């Protein structure tokens, strides 16, 4: 099993994976938070979004099936940041069910945040949350590299 941590900024859910799938307890907690977020959004999937940062970890096929049932045919805007070609291929396959999901390289954080509809003025808030998540998942190399990269996202124009 891999590690997965998550939190949110408003209706933007942020998820960080390392190399493996999350365990069932973590996944259950994530789904509970996701359902609560949908309630806060008044049942409006379109007002929610996701930012996923992953080395190579993805949910298991059972976990993905549960998430697809949760979506109930709805689309969520999501950006996935990864260096992995495999993970980007998974995003391409998920696009069949959720065309609002796109993959980005770690140096494209601003573009990933823009894709999910985050106002540039809130980029600092996301960066701050990512810095708080990092110690909880020290095995997440993509997150570590992203945080060590250019600070342009912290100072939006």
Secondary structure, 3 states (H helix, E strand, C coil): CCCEEEEEECCEEEEEECCCCCCHHHHHHHHHHHHHHHHHCCCCHHHCEEEEEECCCCCCHHHHHHHHHHHCCCCCEEEEECCCHHHHHHHHHHCCCCCCEEEECHHHHHHHHHHCCCCHHHHHHHHHHHHHHHHHHCCCHHHHHHHHCCHHHHCCC
